[in-house]
């Protein structure tokens, strides 16, 4: 967010929020997740050494590894929101799926 705001100071970030359990379930079902984050950390950066060791010990539990990654993404997102206080348009994923045209119009407005 910091980098984007340095280029576009009036940027409005679109935050599509989804409940964690359906997100985890969905990731566990898609083919690309098998090679990316199902058994190891795919997104890098915000993990402590302790968390990295935990992942190594729990390689055979893809739901827990995926949950950790989703939790860290949410943590990083919240950290940046608090740090930069950007303009946000927050949309619930479940609402977006029900009325995509309405929400796309809201985004474009």
N, C-alpha and C positions, 0 to 999 in steps of 0.2 A: 504494500500500500504506500509506503514511504516513497519508493522510487516512482510509482505512477503519479503520486501527488506532486512530486517535484517537476514532472513534465506537464501534468494536467491539474493545476491547483483547484479547479472547480469541478473535478471529477465526481461523479455520483457512482458509488459502488452498488452493484446489485447482488444482494445476498439471498441466495435460495437456500432456505433451511429445511432440512429433512430430519426426521426422527432417527436416532442412531441405530436401533434394531433393524428397521427395514433397509437402511443403508448397508449395514453389515451383511444382511441376508442377500441383498442384491449383488454385492460384490462377490460373495462366495459362489454365486451362480454363473458369473460371466467368465468366458474362457481366458481372457487376458490376465485375470487376477491370479490364475494358477501359476503363471511365470513371474508375476510382478510382486505381489504383496501377500499372497496366501501363506507362504512359509518363511518369509523374511521381510525385513523392512524395505519398502519401496521408496516412500518419501523419506528423505534424509534431513537431518538438521536438528530437530528439537529433542532428541533422545539422550537421556543420561546413560552413563556407562552401565549402571544397574539395570536400566530398561533393556539395553542391548543384550546383556547377559541373560536376562529373563527370556527374551525372544529366542536366544540360542537353546535354552533349556526346554522351551515350549514349542519347538518347530512343528510338532505334530498336532498342534491345536490351532488351526487356521482361524477359527472364530475369535479366539482371544487375541491373536496377532493382528487381525483386521480391526478389532475393537480398539486396541491400543493406538493404531495408526489414525483411526477416525477421531479418537479422543485428542490426540496431539494436534491434528489439523484444526479441530475446534478451539483448542487452547491457543494455538498460534494466531488464529483468526481473531479471537477475543483480545489477545494481547495487542495486536495491531490496531484494532478498533479503539481500544482504550488509549493507546499511545498517540494515534494520529487524529482521532475524533473526526473521521471522514463523513461526508454526506452519504447516507445509506438509504437504499430502497430494499426493504426486507420483505421477502415473499416466502410463504410456506410451500414447500414442494407439493404437498398433497392438494393444495388449492390450485397451484399452477397446472397440475395434471388434469384436474376437473374442468378448468376454464382457461386453456392455454391462450386462446385468441385475446380474451379480456386482459390477461396479464401481460402479454406481449405488447398490446396497445398501451398499457400503463407504463411499461418499460420505455417504450418509444416516446411517450409524452414527457 
